Amino acid sequence: MKLNEVILSPILTEKTIALAKNKTYVFLVNKSANKFKLKAALEKLYPVKVGKVRIQVEKGERKKVGRNRLLKKMPSKKIAYISLVEGKIDLFPQS
């Protein structure tokens, strides 16, 4: 798996921005990525040292959509909570 395929995007919500103040960042990651691949990818992409990696898998739920209210299965996603020992990830770069 290539380096840019491991981490798909950061998740930016009110909760995750509050977590970022305590050096915990939240990313949407590839479904086949594991903790070791995530740690290696982050340490290569950013000048940080990763302490703890926690992974959460959210199963896709079934929703009723459309005019006829047909059931549709939403996609599953894998979320990684990454705690840093040292360094900082700049989610909002200044230009």
Phi and psi restraints in degrees (range 20) as a CNS / XPLOR table:
assign (resid 1 and name C) (resid 2 and name N)
       (resid 2 and name CA) (resid 2 and name C) 1.0 -73.9 20.0 2
assign (resid 2 and name N) (resid 2 and name CA)
       (resid 2 and name C) (resid 3 and name N) 1.0 161.7 20.0 2
assign (resid 2 and name C) (resid 3 and name N)
       (resid 3 and name CA) (resid 3 and name C) 1.0 -63.0 20.0 2
assign (resid 3 and name N) (resid 3 and name CA)
       (resid 3 and name C) (resid 4 and name N) 1.0 -39.5 20.0 2
assign (resid 3 and name C) (resid 4 and name N)
       (resid 4 and name CA) (resid 4 and name C) 1.0 -81.6 20.0 2
assign (resid 4 and name N) (resid 4 and name CA)
       (resid 4 and name C) (resid 5 and name N) 1.0 -4.3 20.0 2
assign (resid 4 and name C) (resid 5 and name N)
       (resid 5 and name CA) (resid 5 and name C) 1.0 -93.0 20.0 2
assign (resid 5 and name N) (resid 5 and name CA)
       (resid 5 and name C) (resid 6 and name N) 1.0 -13.0 20.0 2
assign (resid 5 and name C) (resid 6 and name N)
       (resid 6 and name CA) (resid 6 and name C) 1.0 -75.1 20.0 2
assign (resid 6 and name N) (resid 6 and name CA)
       (resid 6 and name C) (resid 7 and name N) 1.0 -53.3 20.0 2
assign (resid 6 and name C) (resid 7 and name N)
       (resid 7 and name CA) (resid 7 and name C) 1.0 -100.3 20.0 2
assign (resid 7 and name N) (resid 7 and name CA)
       (resid 7 and name C) (resid 8 and name N) 1.0 119.9 20.0 2
assign (resid 7 and name C) (resid 8 and name N)
       (resid 8 and name CA) (resid 8 and name C) 1.0 -85.9 20.0 2
assign (resid 8 and name N) (resid 8 and name CA)
       (resid 8 and name C) (resid 9 and name N) 1.0 -49.3 20.0 2
assign (resid 8 and name C) (resid 9 and name N)
       (resid 9 and name CA) (resid 9 and name C) 1.0 -167.5 20.0 2
assign (resid 9 and name N) (resid 9 and name CA)
       (resid 9 and name C) (resid 10 and name N) 1.0 156.4 20.0 2
assign (resid 9 and name C) (resid 10 and name N)
       (resid 10 and name CA) (resid 10 and name C) 1.0 -78.1 20.0 2
assign (resid 10 and name N) (resid 10 and name CA)
       (resid 10 and name C) (resid 11 and name N) 1.0 151.8 20.0 2
assign (resid 10 and name C) (resid 11 and name N)
       (resid 11 and name CA) (resid 11 and name C) 1.0 -101.7 20.0 2
assign (resid 11 and name N) (resid 11 and name CA)
       (resid 11 and name C) (resid 12 and name N) 1.0 119.6 20.0 2
assign (resid 11 and name C) (resid 12 and name N)
       (resid 12 and name CA) (resid 12 and name C) 1.0 -114.9 20.0 2
assign (resid 12 and name N) (resid 12 and name CA)
       (resid 12 and name C) (resid 13 and name N) 1.0 100.8 20.0 2
assign (resid 12 and name C) (resid 13 and name N)
       (resid 13 and name CA) (resid 13 and name C) 1.0 -131.1 20.0 2
assign (resid 13 and name N) (resid 13 and name CA)
       (resid 13 and name C) (resid 14 and name N) 1.0 177.7 20.0 2
assign (resid 13 and name C) (resid 14 and name N)
       (resid 14 and name CA) (resid 14 and name C) 1.0 -62.6 20.0 2
assign (resid 14 and name N) (resid 14 and name CA)
       (resid 14 and name C) (resid 15 and name N) 1.0 -39.5 20.0 2
assign (resid 14 and name C) (resid 15 and name N)
       (resid 15 and name CA) (resid 15 and name C) 1.0 -66.7 20.0 2
assign (resid 15 and name N) (resid 15 and name CA)
       (resid 15 and name C) (resid 16 and name N) 1.0 -44.4 20.0 2
assign (resid 15 and name C) (resid 16 and name N)
       (resid 16 and name CA) (resid 16 and name C) 1.0 -71.6 20.0 2
assign (resid 16 and name N) (resid 16 and name CA)
       (resid 16 and name C) (resid 17 and name N) 1.0 -31.0 20.0 2
assign (resid 16 and name C) (resid 17 and name N)
       (resid 17 and name CA) (resid 17 and name C) 1.0 -68.9 20.0 2
assign (resid 17 and name N) (resid 17 and name CA)
       (resid 17 and name C) (resid 18 and name N) 1.0 -36.3 20.0 2
assign (resid 17 and name C) (resid 18 and name N)
       (resid 18 and name CA) (resid 18 and name C) 1.0 -67.1 20.0 2
assign (resid 18 and name N) (resid 18 and name CA)
       (resid 18 and name C) (resid 19 and name N) 1.0 -35.9 20.0 2
assign (resid 18 and name C) (resid 19 and name N)
       (resid 19 and name CA) (resid 19 and name C) 1.0 -68.5 20.0 2
assign (resid 19 and name N) (resid 19 and name CA)
       (resid 19 and name C) (resid 20 and name N) 1.0 -31.1 20.0 2
assign (resid 19 and name C) (resid 20 and name N)
       (resid 20 and name CA) (resid 20 and name C) 1.0 -65.9 20.0 2
assign (resid 20 and name N) (resid 20 and name CA)
       (resid 20 and name C) (resid 21 and name N) 1.0 -24.9 20.0 2
assign (resid 20 and name C) (resid 21 and name N)
       (resid 21 and name CA) (resid 21 and name C) 1.0 -66.6 20.0 2
assign (resid 21 and name N) (resid 21 and name CA)
       (resid 21 and name C) (resid 22 and name N) 1.0 -25.4 20.0 2
assign (resid 21 and name C) (resid 22 and name N)
       (resid 22 and name CA) (resid 22 and name C) 1.0 -99.8 20.0 2
assign (resid 22 and name N) (resid 22 and name CA)
       (resid 22 and name C) (resid 23 and name N) 1.0 21.2 20.0 2
assign (resid 22 and name C) (resid 23 and name N)
       (resid 23 and name CA) (resid 23 and name C) 1.0 62.2 20.0 2
assign (resid 23 and name N) (resid 23 and name CA)
       (resid 23 and name C) (resid 24 and name N) 1.0 35.6 20.0 2
assign (resid 23 and name C) (resid 24 and name N)
       (resid 24 and name CA) (resid 24 and name C) 1.0 -120.1 20.0 2
assign (resid 24 and name N) (resid 24 and name CA)
       (resid 24 and name C) (resid 25 and name N) 1.0 119.7 20.0 2
assign (resid 24 and name C) (resid 25 and name N)
       (resid 25 and name CA) (resid 25 and name C) 1.0 -113.7 20.0 2
assign (resid 25 and name N) (resid 25 and name CA)
       (resid 25 and name C) (resid 26 and name N) 1.0 150.8 20.0 2
assign (resid 25 and name C) (resid 26 and name N)
       (resid 26 and name CA) (resid 26 and name C) 1.0 -120.8 20.0 2
assign (resid 26 and name N) (resid 26 and name CA)
       (resid 26 and name C) (resid 27 and name N) 1.0 129.0 20.0 2
assign (resid 26 and name C) (resid 27 and name N)
       (resid 27 and name CA) (resid 27 and name C) 1.0 -130.1 20.0 2
assign (resid 27 and name N) (resid 27 and name CA)
       (resid 27 and name C) (resid 28 and name N) 1.0 147.5 20.0 2
assign (resid 27 and name C) (resid 28 and name N)
       (resid 28 and name CA) (resid 28 and name C) 1.0 -87.1 20.0 2
assign (resid 28 and name N) (resid 28 and name CA)
       (resid 28 and name C) (resid 29 and name N) 1.0 125.0 20.0 2
assign (resid 28 and name C) (resid 29 and name N)
       (resid 29 and name CA) (resid 29 and name C) 1.0 -122.9 20.0 2
assign (resid 29 and name N) (resid 29 and name CA)
       (resid 29 and name C) (resid 30 and name N) 1.0 167.4 20.0 2
assign (resid 29 and name C) (resid 30 and name N)
       (resid 30 and name CA) (resid 30 and name C) 1.0 -65.0 20.0 2
assign (resid 30 and name N) (resid 30 and name CA)
       (resid 30 and name C) (resid 31 and name N) 1.0 146.4 20.0 2
assign (resid 30 and name C) (resid 31 and name N)
       (resid 31 and name CA) (resid 31 and name C) 1.0 -67.1 20.0 2
assign (resid 31 and name N) (resid 31 and name CA)
       (resid 31 and name C) (resid 32 and name N) 1.0 -24.1 20.0 2
assign (resid 31 and name C) (resid 32 and name N)
       (resid 32 and name CA) (resid 32 and name C) 1.0 -96.2 20.0 2
assign (resid 32 and name N) (resid 32 and name CA)
       (resid 32 and name C) (resid 33 and name N) 1.0 3.8 20.0 2
assign (resid 32 and name C) (resid 33 and name N)
       (resid 33 and name CA) (resid 33 and name C) 1.0 -79.1 20.0 2
assign (resid 33 and name N) (resid 33 and name CA)
       (resid 33 and name C) (resid 34 and name N) 1.0 146.0 20.0 2
assign (resid 33 and name C) (resid 34 and name N)
       (resid 34 and name CA) (resid 34 and name C) 1.0 -119.5 20.0 2
assign (resid 34 and name N) (resid 34 and name CA)
       (resid 34 and name C) (resid 35 and name N) 1.0 -178.6 20.0 2
assign (resid 34 and name C) (resid 35 and name N)
       (resid 35 and name CA) (resid 35 and name C) 1.0 -62.9 20.0 2
assign (resid 35 and name N) (resid 35 and name CA)
       (resid 35 and name C) (resid 36 and name N) 1.0 -38.4 20.0 2
assign (resid 35 and name C) (resid 36 and name N)
       (resid 36 and name CA) (resid 36 and name C) 1.0 -69.2 20.0 2
assign (resid 36 and name N) (resid 36 and name CA)
       (resid 36 and name C) (resid 37 and name N) 1.0 -40.9 20.0 2
assign (resid 36 and name C) (resid 37 and name N)
       (resid 37 and name CA) (resid 37 and name C) 1.0 -65.7 20.0 2
assign (resid 37 and name N) (resid 37 and name CA)
       (resid 37 and name C) (resid 38 and name N) 1.0 -39.2 20.0 2
assign (resid 37 and name C) (resid 38 and name N)
       (resid 38 and name CA) (resid 38 and name C) 1.0 -64.6 20.0 2
assign (resid 38 and name N) (resid 38 and name CA)
       (resid 38 and name C) (resid 39 and name N) 1.0 -44.1 20.0 2
assign (resid 38 and name C) (resid 39 and name N)
       (resid 39 and name CA) (resid 39 and name C) 1.0 -62.8 20.0 2
assign (resid 39 and name N) (resid 39 and name CA)
       (resid 39 and name C) (resid 40 and name N) 1.0 -44.8 20.0 2
assign (resid 39 and name C) (resid 40 and name N)
       (resid 40 and name CA) (resid 40 and name C) 1.0 -65.4 20.0 2
assign (resid 40 and name N) (resid 40 and name CA)
       (resid 40 and name C) (resid 41 and name N) 1.0 -40.3 20.0 2
assign (resid 40 and name C) (resid 41 and name N)
       (resid 41 and name CA) (resid 41 and name C) 1.0 -66.5 20.0 2
assign (resid 41 and name N) (resid 41 and name CA)
       (resid 41 and name C) (resid 42 and name N) 1.0 -42.5 20.0 2
assign (resid 41 and name C) (resid 42 and name N)
       (resid 42 and name CA) (resid 42 and name C) 1.0 -67.1 20.0 2
assign (resid 42 and name N) (resid 42 and name CA)
       (resid 42 and name C) (resid 43 and name N) 1.0 -39.4 20.0 2
assign (resid 42 and name C) (resid 43 and name N)
       (resid 43 and name CA) (resid 43 and name C) 1.0 -70.7 20.0 2
assign (resid 43 and name N) (resid 43 and name CA)
       (resid 43 and name C) (resid 44 and name N) 1.0 -24.3 20.0 2
assign (resid 43 and name C) (resid 44 and name N)
       (resid 44 and name CA) (resid 44 and name C) 1.0 -81.6 20.0 2
assign (resid 44 and name N) (resid 44 and name CA)
       (resid 44 and name C) (resid 45 and name N) 1.0 -37.5 20.0 2
assign (resid 44 and name C) (resid 45 and name N)
       (resid 45 and name CA) (resid 45 and name C) 1.0 -75.9 20.0 2
assign (resid 45 and name N) (resid 45 and name CA)
       (resid 45 and name C) (resid 46 and name N) 1.0 -39.3 20.0 2
assign (resid 45 and name C) (resid 46 and name N)
       (resid 46 and name CA) (resid 46 and name C) 1.0 -122.6 20.0 2
assign (resid 46 and name N) (resid 46 and name CA)
       (resid 46 and name C) (resid 47 and name N) 1.0 153.1 20.0 2
assign (resid 46 and name C) (resid 47 and name N)
       (resid 47 and name CA) (resid 47 and name C) 1.0 -82.0 20.0 2
assign (resid 47 and name N) (resid 47 and name CA)
       (resid 47 and name C) (resid 48 and name N) 1.0 67.5 20.0 2
assign (resid 47 and name C) (resid 48 and name N)
       (resid 48 and name CA) (resid 48 and name C) 1.0 -131.1 20.0 2
assign (resid 48 and name N) (resid 48 and name CA)
       (resid 48 and name C) (resid 49 and name N) 1.0 166.2 20.0 2
assign (resid 48 and name C) (resid 49 and name N)
       (resid 49 and name CA) (resid 49 and name C) 1.0 -119.6 20.0 2
assign (resid 49 and name N) (resid 49 and name CA)
       (resid 49 and name C) (resid 50 and name N) 1.0 119.4 20.0 2
assign (resid 49 and name C) (resid 50 and name N)
       (resid 50 and name CA) (resid 50 and name C) 1.0 -83.9 20.0 2
assign (resid 50 and name N) (resid 50 and name CA)
       (resid 50 and name C) (resid 51 and name N) 1.0 132.7 20.0 2
assign (resid 50 and name C) (resid 51 and name N)
       (resid 51 and name CA) (resid 51 and name C) 1.0 -97.3 20.0 2
assign (resid 51 and name N) (resid 51 and name CA)
       (resid 51 and name C) (resid 52 and name N) 1.0 -59.7 20.0 2
assign (resid 51 and name C) (resid 52 and name N)
       (resid 52 and name CA) (resid 52 and name C) 1.0 -132.5 20.0 2
assign (resid 52 and name N) (resid 52 and name CA)
       (resid 52 and name C) (resid 53 and name N) 1.0 138.9 20.0 2
assign (resid 52 and name C) (resid 53 and name N)
       (resid 53 and name CA) (resid 53 and name C) 1.0 -124.4 20.0 2
assign (resid 53 and name N) (resid 53 and name CA)
       (resid 53 and name C) (resid 54 and name N) 1.0 123.5 20.0 2
assign (resid 53 and name C) (resid 54 and name N)
       (resid 54 and name CA) (resid 54 and name C) 1.0 -119.4 20.0 2
assign (resid 54 and name N) (resid 54 and name CA)
       (resid 54 and name C) (resid 55 and name N) 1.0 137.7 20.0 2
assign (resid 54 and name C) (resid 55 and name N)
       (resid 55 and name CA) (resid 55 and name C) 1.0 -120.2 20.0 2
assign (resid 55 and name N) (resid 55 and name CA)
       (resid 55 and name C) (resid 56 and name N) 1.0 136.5 20.0 2
assign (resid 55 and name C) (resid 56 and name N)
       (resid 56 and name CA) (resid 56 and name C) 1.0 -126.5 20.0 2
assign (resid 56 and name N) (resid 56 and name CA)
       (resid 56 and name C) (resid 57 and name N) 1.0 131.5 20.0 2
assign (resid 56 and name C) (resid 57 and name N)
       (resid 57 and name CA) (resid 57 and name C) 1.0 -108.1 20.0 2
assign (resid 57 and name N) (resid 57 and name CA)
       (resid 57 and name C) (resid 58 and name N) 1.0 119.9 20.0 2
assign (resid 57 and name C) (resid 58 and name N)
       (resid 58 and name CA) (resid 58 and name C) 1.0 -99.7 20.0 2
assign (resid 58 and name N) (resid 58 and name CA)
       (resid 58 and name C) (resid 59 and name N) 1.0 118.1 20.0 2
assign (resid 58 and name C) (resid 59 and name N)
       (resid 59 and name CA) (resid 59 and name C) 1.0 -73.2 20.0 2
assign (resid 59 and name N) (resid 59 and name CA)
       (resid 59 and name C) (resid 60 and name N) 1.0 144.3 20.0 2
assign (resid 59 and name C) (resid 60 and name N)
       (resid 60 and name CA) (resid 60 and name C) 1.0 -70.8 20.0 2
assign (resid 60 and name N) (resid 60 and name CA)
       (resid 60 and name C) (resid 61 and name N) 1.0 130.2 20.0 2
assign (resid 60 and name C) (resid 61 and name N)
       (resid 61 and name CA) (resid 61 and name C) 1.0 -92.4 20.0 2
assign (resid 61 and name N) (resid 61 and name CA)
       (resid 61 and name C) (resid 62 and name N) 1.0 166.6 20.0 2
assign (resid 61 and name C) (resid 62 and name N)
       (resid 62 and name CA) (resid 62 and name C) 1.0 -100.0 20.0 2
assign (resid 62 and name N) (resid 62 and name CA)
       (resid 62 and name C) (resid 63 and name N) 1.0 128.1 20.0 2
assign (resid 62 and name C) (resid 63 and name N)
       (resid 63 and name CA) (resid 63 and name C) 1.0 -124.4 20.0 2
assign (resid 63 and name N) (resid 63 and name CA)
       (resid 63 and name C) (resid 64 and name N) 1.0 152.8 20.0 2
assign (resid 63 and name C) (resid 64 and name N)
       (resid 64 and name CA) (resid 64 and name C) 1.0 -92.6 20.0 2
assign (resid 64 and name N) (resid 64 and name CA)
       (resid 64 and name C) (resid 65 and name N) 1.0 123.4 20.0 2
assign (resid 64 and name C) (resid 65 and name N)
       (resid 65 and name CA) (resid 65 and name C) 1.0 -130.3 20.0 2
assign (resid 65 and name N) (resid 65 and name CA)
       (resid 65 and name C) (resid 66 and name N) 1.0 160.8 20.0 2
assign (resid 65 and name C) (resid 66 and name N)
       (resid 66 and name CA) (resid 66 and name C) 1.0 83.1 20.0 2
assign (resid 66 and name N) (resid 66 and name CA)
       (resid 66 and name C) (resid 67 and name N) 1.0 -179.6 20.0 2
assign (resid 66 and name C) (resid 67 and name N)
       (resid 67 and name CA) (resid 67 and name C) 1.0 -69.4 20.0 2
assign (resid 67 and name N) (resid 67 and name CA)
       (resid 67 and name C) (resid 68 and name N) 1.0 -37.5 20.0 2
assign (resid 67 and name C) (resid 68 and name N)
       (resid 68 and name CA) (resid 68 and name C) 1.0 -89.0 20.0 2
assign (resid 68 and name N) (resid 68 and name CA)
       (resid 68 and name C) (resid 69 and name N) 1.0 3.4 20.0 2
assign (resid 68 and name C) (resid 69 and name N)
       (resid 69 and name CA) (resid 69 and name C) 1.0 56.1 20.0 2
assign (resid 69 and name N) (resid 69 and name CA)
       (resid 69 and name C) (resid 70 and name N) 1.0 48.7 20.0 2
assign (resid 69 and name C) (resid 70 and name N)
       (resid 70 and name CA) (resid 70 and name C) 1.0 -79.0 20.0 2
assign (resid 70 and name N) (resid 70 and name CA)
       (resid 70 and name C) (resid 71 and name N) 1.0 149.9 20.0 2
assign (resid 70 and name C) (resid 71 and name N)
       (resid 71 and name CA) (resid 71 and name C) 1.0 -76.9 20.0 2
assign (resid 71 and name N) (resid 71 and name CA)
       (resid 71 and name C) (resid 72 and name N) 1.0 135.4 20.0 2
assign (resid 71 and name C) (resid 72 and name N)
       (resid 72 and name CA) (resid 72 and name C) 1.0 -133.7 20.0 2
assign (resid 72 and name N) (resid 72 and name CA)
       (resid 72 and name C) (resid 73 and name N) 1.0 135.6 20.0 2
assign (resid 72 and name C) (resid 73 and name N)
       (resid 73 and name CA) (resid 73 and name C) 1.0 -89.1 20.0 2
assign (resid 73 and name N) (resid 73 and name CA)
       (resid 73 and name C) (resid 74 and name N) 1.0 123.1 20.0 2
assign (resid 73 and name C) (resid 74 and name N)
       (resid 74 and name CA) (resid 74 and name C) 1.0 -79.6 20.0 2
assign (resid 74 and name N) (resid 74 and name CA)
       (resid 74 and name C) (resid 75 and name N) 1.0 155.5 20.0 2
assign (resid 74 and name C) (resid 75 and name N)
       (resid 75 and name CA) (resid 75 and name C) 1.0 -72.5 20.0 2
assign (resid 75 and name N) (resid 75 and name CA)
       (resid 75 and name C) (resid 76 and name N) 1.0 150.1 20.0 2
assign (resid 75 and name C) (resid 76 and name N)
       (resid 76 and name CA) (resid 76 and name C) 1.0 -81.2 20.0 2
assign (resid 76 and name N) (resid 76 and name CA)
       (resid 76 and name C) (resid 77 and name N) 1.0 156.6 20.0 2
assign (resid 76 and name C) (resid 77 and name N)
       (resid 77 and name CA) (resid 77 and name C) 1.0 -145.5 20.0 2
assign (resid 77 and name N) (resid 77 and name CA)
       (resid 77 and name C) (resid 78 and name N) 1.0 154.4 20.0 2
assign (resid 77 and name C) (resid 78 and name N)
       (resid 78 and name CA) (resid 78 and name C) 1.0 -115.5 20.0 2
assign (resid 78 and name N) (resid 78 and name CA)
       (resid 78 and name C) (resid 79 and name N) 1.0 128.2 20.0 2
assign (resid 78 and name C) (resid 79 and name N)
       (resid 79 and name CA) (resid 79 and name C) 1.0 -119.8 20.0 2
assign (resid 79 and name N) (resid 79 and name CA)
       (resid 79 and name C) (resid 80 and name N) 1.0 136.4 20.0 2
assign (resid 79 and name C) (resid 80 and name N)
       (resid 80 and name CA) (resid 80 and name C) 1.0 -117.1 20.0 2
assign (resid 80 and name N) (resid 80 and name CA)
       (resid 80 and name C) (resid 81 and name N) 1.0 129.7 20.0 2
assign (resid 80 and name C) (resid 81 and name N)
       (resid 81 and name CA) (resid 81 and name C) 1.0 -100.9 20.0 2
assign (resid 81 and name N) (resid 81 and name CA)
       (resid 81 and name C) (resid 82 and name N) 1.0 118.7 20.0 2
assign (resid 81 and name C) (resid 82 and name N)
       (resid 82 and name CA) (resid 82 and name C) 1.0 -117.6 20.0 2
assign (resid 82 and name N) (resid 82 and name CA)
       (resid 82 and name C) (resid 83 and name N) 1.0 120.0 20.0 2
assign (resid 82 and name C) (resid 83 and name N)
       (resid 83 and name CA) (resid 83 and name C) 1.0 -99.2 20.0 2
assign (resid 83 and name N) (resid 83 and name CA)
       (resid 83 and name C) (resid 84 and name N) 1.0 134.1 20.0 2
assign (resid 83 and name C) (resid 84 and name N)
       (resid 84 and name CA) (resid 84 and name C) 1.0 -102.7 20.0 2
assign (resid 84 and name N) (resid 84 and name CA)
       (resid 84 and name C) (resid 85 and name N) 1.0 143.3 20.0 2
assign (resid 84 and name C) (resid 85 and name N)
       (resid 85 and name CA) (resid 85 and name C) 1.0 -86.7 20.0 2
assign (resid 85 and name N) (resid 85 and name CA)
       (resid 85 and name C) (resid 86 and name N) 1.0 -45.6 20.0 2
assign (resid 85 and name C) (resid 86 and name N)
       (resid 86 and name CA) (resid 86 and name C) 1.0 -145.7 20.0 2
assign (resid 86 and name N) (resid 86 and name CA)
       (resid 86 and name C) (resid 87 and name N) 1.0 153.3 20.0 2
assign (resid 86 and name C) (resid 87 and name N)
       (resid 87 and name CA) (resid 87 and name C) 1.0 97.9 20.0 2
assign (resid 87 and name N) (resid 87 and name CA)
       (resid 87 and name C) (resid 88 and name N) 1.0 178.9 20.0 2
assign (resid 87 and name C) (resid 88 and name N)
       (resid 88 and name CA) (resid 88 and name C) 1.0 -150.2 20.0 2
assign (resid 88 and name N) (resid 88 and name CA)
       (resid 88 and name C) (resid 89 and name N) 1.0 142.0 20.0 2
assign (resid 88 and name C) (resid 89 and name N)
       (resid 89 and name CA) (resid 89 and name C) 1.0 -102.5 20.0 2
assign (resid 89 and name N) (resid 89 and name CA)
       (resid 89 and name C) (resid 90 and name N) 1.0 124.5 20.0 2
assign (resid 89 and name C) (resid 90 and name N)
       (resid 90 and name CA) (resid 90 and name C) 1.0 -90.1 20.0 2
assign (resid 90 and name N) (resid 90 and name CA)
       (resid 90 and name C) (resid 91 and name N) 1.0 98.9 20.0 2
assign (resid 90 and name C) (resid 91 and name N)
       (resid 91 and name CA) (resid 91 and name C) 1.0 -78.5 20.0 2
assign (resid 91 and name N) (resid 91 and name CA)
       (resid 91 and name C) (resid 92 and name N) 1.0 -24.8 20.0 2
assign (resid 91 and name C) (resid 92 and name N)
       (resid 92 and name CA) (resid 92 and name C) 1.0 -119.7 20.0 2
assign (resid 92 and name N) (resid 92 and name CA)
       (resid 92 and name C) (resid 93 and name N) 1.0 83.0 20.0 2
assign (resid 92 and name C) (resid 93 and name N)
       (resid 93 and name CA) (resid 93 and name C) 1.0 -67.8 20.0 2
assign (resid 93 and name N) (resid 93 and name CA)
       (resid 93 and name C) (resid 94 and name N) 1.0 141.9 20.0 2
assign (resid 93 and name C) (resid 94 and name N)
       (resid 94 and name CA) (resid 94 and name C) 1.0 -88.1 20.0 2
assign (resid 94 and name N) (resid 94 and name CA)
       (resid 94 and name C) (resid 95 and name N) 1.0 138.7 20.0 2
